[in-house]
């Protein structure tokens, strides 16, 4: 069971967390939501808190914690969107397979029924 959990964590880390973090820090600007165009961390913190950049250059640990906190809020949106997209796809495919199964069953039933000769 732990191997399955490790695999799920690895998939989440590789395909969701790391690309989202790269998009958040280096992607195009979306205002206060993210996409910091590859700015330096102290500049990001300065923008977020509307304080002097030198303050954050001196407090790098606090700045990293602030950016990580803001990224985790952004990541909740990403994971929720992925969850609903996956749920939509699963429901769509289940409905498609159910319709195909019913169609196939209906075709079999009509093939078994013999029409009376005229």
trRosetta pair geometry for C-beta under 8 A, 3 or more apart (Angstrom, degrees):
i j d omega theta_ij theta_ji phi_ij phi_ji
1 4 5.7 -53 -157 33 39 112
1 5 6.5 35 149 -15 69 105
2 5 5.5 -52 -147 40 39 112
2 6 6.1 43 152 -23 68 105
3 6 5.6 -52 -145 37 31 113
3 7 6.3 34 153 -21 64 105
4 7 5.7 -52 -147 35 30 112
4 8 6.4 30 154 -17 64 105
5 8 5.7 -52 -146 37 32 111
5 9 6.3 33 154 -18 65 107
6 9 5.7 -56 -148 38 30 112
6 10 6.3 32 152 -22 64 106
7 10 5.6 -53 -147 35 31 113
7 11 6.4 31 154 -19 65 104
8 11 5.8 -51 -146 36 31 111
8 12 6.3 31 154 -17 64 107
9 12 5.7 -55 -147 39 30 111
9 13 6.1 30 155 -19 65 109
10 13 5.7 -56 -144 39 29 111
10 14 6.0 19 160 -13 66 113
11 14 6.0 -61 -139 43 25 104
11 15 5.7 -16 177 17 65 117
12 15 7.0 -70 -122 53 16 83
12 16 5.2 -36 -165 36 58 122
12 17 6.2 58 141 -20 74 104
13 16 7.4 -28 -66 53 7 80
13 17 4.8 -34 -135 37 45 129
13 18 6.4 54 162 -24 63 99
14 17 7.7 35 -4 43 17 89
14 18 6.2 -14 -137 20 28 126
15 18 8.0 33 -22 42 10 94
15 19 6.9 -12 -173 6 33 123
16 19 6.8 -82 -153 45 13 97
16 20 5.9 6 165 -15 59 120
16 75 7.8 95 148 -156 101 98
16 78 6.6 147 -170 132 97 121
16 79 6.5 63 -180 -89 144 82
16 82 6.5 -64 -112 -28 123 168
17 20 6.0 -68 -147 39 21 109
17 21 6.2 18 160 -19 64 110
17 75 6.9 21 -119 -137 69 134
18 21 5.8 -53 -142 35 29 110
18 22 6.4 29 158 -17 63 105
19 22 5.6 -54 -146 38 34 111
19 23 6.2 34 155 -18 67 106
20 23 5.7 -55 -147 39 31 111
20 24 6.1 34 153 -23 65 107
20 71 7.8 127 127 -174 99 98
20 74 7.2 170 169 119 111 104
20 75 5.6 104 128 -109 149 84
20 78 4.9 -9 -116 -101 139 177
21 24 5.5 -52 -144 35 31 114
21 25 6.2 12 163 -4 66 110
21 71 6.1 37 -116 -166 80 140
21 75 7.8 -1 -65 -79 75 116
22 25 6.4 -64 -140 46 26 96
22 26 5.5 -30 -179 33 66 116
22 27 7.4 94 126 -40 61 92
23 26 7.1 -71 -111 59 15 75
23 27 4.1 24 -168 -39 59 138
23 34 7.4 55 120 135 79 129
23 35 7.0 -35 158 -88 71 78
24 27 6.6 22 -43 21 11 112
24 34 4.2 -66 -141 -165 77 131
24 35 6.7 -83 -143 -52 33 43
24 36 7.2 27 149 0 57 95
24 71 5.2 107 134 -122 164 96
24 74 5.5 125 -109 100 129 158
24 75 8.0 -52 -50 -59 147 80
25 34 7.9 -54 -50 -169 34 96
25 36 5.6 -32 -153 43 40 113
25 38 7.0 64 141 -99 76 42
25 44 7.9 -50 -132 -79 77 154
25 67 7.8 51 -96 -180 101 128
25 71 7.8 -13 -51 -94 90 127
26 36 7.3 -23 -68 65 22 77
26 37 7.3 14 -162 -172 38 12
26 38 4.5 38 -129 -74 74 81
27 30 7.8 11 107 -17 113 103
27 34 7.1 38 60 131 115 97
27 35 4.2 -70 95 -121 93 83
27 36 7.7 69 54 27 61 48
27 37 7.5 -58 96 -72 30 41
28 35 5.0 -10 90 -176 40 128
28 37 6.5 35 -128 -82 36 82
29 35 4.7 169 -111 112 19 104
29 36 6.8 57 -99 -110 78 23
29 37 5.5 -24 -49 -34 92 107
30 33 4.3 -56 112 65 116 110
30 34 5.5 15 48 62 117 62
30 35 4.2 97 -2 24 87 128
32 48 7.1 112 -141 -117 91 71
33 74 6.5 116 176 -107 72 108
34 70 7.4 163 -83 141 87 106
34 71 7.3 90 -109 -107 123 65
34 74 5.0 61 -48 -112 139 154
36 39 4.5 -92 158 27 105 104
36 43 8.0 139 -179 97 119 100
36 44 5.1 -13 -137 -101 152 112
36 47 7.9 166 -130 49 105 149
39 43 4.3 -113 173 87 116 125
39 44 5.2 144 93 -57 120 83
39 47 7.6 36 118 -6 168 137
40 43 4.8 89 61 6 80 106
40 44 7.3 -148 95 -9 41 86
41 44 5.5 -53 -150 33 36 113
41 45 6.4 31 156 -14 69 105
41 56 7.2 -144 124 151 79 120
41 60 7.0 72 96 -144 137 80
41 63 5.2 108 147 136 108 124
41 64 6.4 -8 -165 -78 149 68
41 67 6.1 -84 -143 -33 96 152
42 45 5.8 -52 -145 40 33 109
42 46 6.2 39 153 -24 64 108
42 53 5.1 84 142 -170 104 85
42 54 7.9 48 179 -82 135 16
42 56 4.1 157 -142 102 76 106
42 57 4.4 22 -118 -68 156 70
42 60 7.5 -57 -70 -101 96 73
42 63 6.0 -38 -94 -139 56 163
43 46 5.5 -52 -145 36 31 116
43 47 6.4 33 154 -19 63 105
43 53 5.8 0 -91 -122 55 123
44 47 5.8 -58 -154 36 29 110
44 48 6.3 27 152 -18 66 109
44 63 7.6 115 72 -177 93 103
44 67 5.8 53 110 -97 138 115
45 48 5.6 -54 -143 37 33 112
45 49 6.0 1 168 8 69 112
45 51 7.8 -35 134 56 84 102
45 53 7.9 121 73 -128 87 60
45 56 4.0 153 84 -125 133 152
45 62 7.9 94 -142 110 151 82
45 63 4.1 -85 -46 -136 155 95
45 66 5.4 91 -117 76 102 141
45 67 6.7 -79 -67 -50 88 94
46 49 6.7 -71 -137 52 21 88
46 50 7.6 66 168 -105 54 12
46 51 6.0 -113 -134 73 63 62
46 52 6.6 -53 -128 142 111 16
46 53 4.1 -31 -69 -85 153 69
46 55 7.6 131 -95 51 87 95
46 56 5.6 -125 -53 12 80 137
47 50 7.4 16 -168 -71 25 51
48 66 6.4 164 88 152 152 125
48 67 8.0 -166 -18 -84 155 65
48 70 6.7 -106 -122 -63 146 155
49 56 7.8 152 36 -63 130 122
49 66 7.5 -42 -43 -163 116 158
51 55 5.3 -44 135 45 122 146
51 56 7.2 127 86 -33 109 99
52 55 4.9 104 74 -8 87 102
52 56 7.9 -173 100 3 55 82
53 56 6.0 -62 -159 42 44 104
53 57 6.2 48 146 -26 74 105
54 57 5.3 -49 -142 34 37 116
54 58 6.5 34 158 -16 65 104
55 58 6.2 -65 -159 37 27 106
55 59 6.5 -14 156 16 65 113
56 59 5.9 -71 -133 60 37 87
56 60 7.5 86 165 -88 64 43
56 62 7.5 -123 -130 85 71 97
56 63 4.4 93 -165 -87 100 128
57 60 7.2 5 -166 -67 30 84
59 62 4.2 -14 154 35 113 118
59 63 5.9 129 103 -25 77 91
60 63 5.4 -57 -145 38 33 115
60 64 6.2 34 157 -20 68 104
61 64 5.9 -53 -149 35 29 110
61 65 6.4 30 152 -18 63 107
62 65 5.6 -53 -148 37 33 113
62 66 6.4 36 152 -22 65 104
63 66 5.7 -52 -149 33 31 112
63 67 6.5 28 154 -15 65 105
64 67 5.8 -54 -146 39 32 109
64 68 6.1 32 154 -19 65 108
65 68 5.7 -54 -144 39 30 112
65 69 6.3 35 154 -23 64 105
66 69 5.7 -52 -148 33 29 113
66 70 6.5 24 155 -13 63 106
67 70 5.8 -57 -148 40 32 108
67 71 6.2 33 153 -21 66 107
68 71 5.6 -52 -143 36 31 112
68 72 6.4 34 156 -22 64 103
69 72 6.0 -53 -150 31 28 110
69 73 6.9 29 150 -17 60 103
70 73 5.7 -52 -156 33 36 114
70 74 6.6 36 148 -16 66 105
71 74 5.4 -56 -151 39 38 113
71 75 6.0 42 150 -26 70 105
72 75 5.3 -48 -141 34 34 116
72 76 6.9 48 153 -29 60 92
73 76 5.9 -42 -160 18 33 114
73 77 7.6 32 145 -13 57 98
74 77 5.9 -54 -167 31 41 112
74 78 6.7 39 142 -18 70 105
75 78 5.3 -49 -148 36 43 115
75 79 6.2 37 156 -16 72 104
76 79 6.1 -56 -143 40 29 104
76 80 6.2 30 156 -19 63 110
77 80 5.8 -58 -146 38 27 111
77 81 6.3 27 156 -19 64 107
78 81 5.9 -59 -151 36 28 109
78 82 6.4 24 154 -15 65 108
79 82 5.6 -53 -145 39 34 111
79 83 6.2 41 153 -25 66 105
80 83 5.5 -50 -146 33 31 115
80 84 6.5 23 159 -12 64 105
81 84 6.1 -58 -146 40 29 104
81 85 6.2 30 155 -19 64 109
82 85 5.7 -56 -145 38 30 112
82 86 6.3 29 157 -17 65 107
83 86 6.0 -60 -151 38 27 108
83 87 6.2 26 153 -18 64 109
84 87 5.4 -50 -141 38 34 114
84 88 6.2 40 156 -22 65 103
85 88 5.8 -51 -147 35 29 113
85 89 6.5 28 154 -17 62 106
86 89 5.7 -55 -149 38 32 111
86 90 6.3 32 154 -19 66 106
87 90 5.8 -54 -146 36 30 110
87 91 6.3 26 157 -14 65 107
88 91 6.0 -59 -147 40 28 107
88 92 6.1 29 155 -20 65 110
89 92 5.6 -56 -144 38 30 113
89 93 6.2 24 160 -14 66 108
90 93 6.0 -58 -145 41 28 105
90 94 6.2 29 156 -20 64 108
91 94 5.7 -54 -144 37 30 112
91 95 6.3 30 156 -18 64 106
92 95 5.9 -57 -150 37 28 109
92 96 6.3 29 152 -19 64 107
93 96 5.4 -51 -144 37 35 114
93 97 6.2 32 158 -16 67 105
94 97 6.0 -55 -145 40 29 107
94 98 6.3 31 154 -20 63 108
95 98 5.6 -54 -146 37 30 113
95 99 6.4 30 155 -18 65 105
96 99 5.9 -57 -150 37 29 108
96 100 6.4 27 154 -16 65 107
97 100 5.6 -52 -143 39 33 111
97 101 6.2 37 155 -22 65 106
98 101 5.7 -53 -146 36 30 112
98 102 6.4 28 155 -16 64 106
99 102 5.8 -55 -146 39 31 109
99 103 6.2 33 154 -20 65 107
100 103 5.6 -53 -144 37 31 113
100 104 6.2 31 156 -19 65 106
101 104 5.8 -54 -147 37 29 110
101 105 6.3 29 153 -18 63 108
102 105 5.6 -54 -145 38 31 112
102 106 6.2 33 154 -20 65 106
103 106 5.7 -55 -148 36 30 111
103 107 6.4 31 153 -19 65 105
104 107 5.7 -52 -147 35 31 111
104 108 6.5 33 153 -19 63 105
105 108 5.7 -53 -150 35 32 112
105 109 6.4 32 153 -20 64 106
106 109 5.7 -54 -147 35 32 111
106 110 6.4 26 157 -14 65 106
107 110 6.0 -57 -147 39 30 106
107 111 6.3 30 154 -20 64 109
108 111 5.7 -59 -147 37 30 111
108 112 6.4 27 156 -20 65 108
109 112 5.9 -57 -149 35 30 110
109 113 6.7 28 155 -20 64 105
110 113 5.8 -52 -146 32 35 110
